[in-house]
Amino acid sequence: MQVTKKNQSEEPTQEGVPIDAVLGAEMEELKRDMRSAKITNWFEKNQQQLIAGAVIVLLAMAGAGLWSEKQKTYKESAAMMYFQALSVVDNSQRQALLEAVVKDYANTGYAILAHVRLAPLADTEKNLLAVIENDDATPEFRWQARLDLVEFFIAQNKIDESKSLLQESVGEQYQQLRYALLAEISSGDSKKEYLQKALDATSNDAVLKSDIESKLSQIGS
């Protein structure tokens, strides 16, 4: 009997599945096992560092919580001292408390407020400059402090210093006072022009507006 030869290109099978496919599946599984073994081995070798890292993260989270709580308490203490200063009638005691706010709570908004309150009591120029130069102060606080400093300089006949401060513009609500102060250090037509600009500007101060009207009337007569 003649035996018919099988096609030599036909792949042998295992339960109907080509051997190459079975081999490929085995190889992939082996690779997965190897990767898993490597990962497990890596974790075993580095578990101390991983634990230390986890501890650091937990400590950082706890530290952030404590810092936040500390900041809250810090601001509350600043507020308490600031409002205590406002409730004091004696100016020397008020000054001492406000100076304590500036010294002990310099990184809070209450320090800015304290400088504003201190300006009429002592070291006017120093306290107003502290507000003007503080980037954390709102523009409104800086504008008002600058105009207050101009008034202080005018009273001391420091005209050049006043002019320098008045060169910078201010918000609309502060323009009337700025023009009035420019008129204060000007003369002739310039004085009249600034007074008119002051009168035309937005007014928030009836007394100031009345004073401007009176000065304009005197110039016109």
Disulfide bonds with the S-S distance in Angstrom:
none
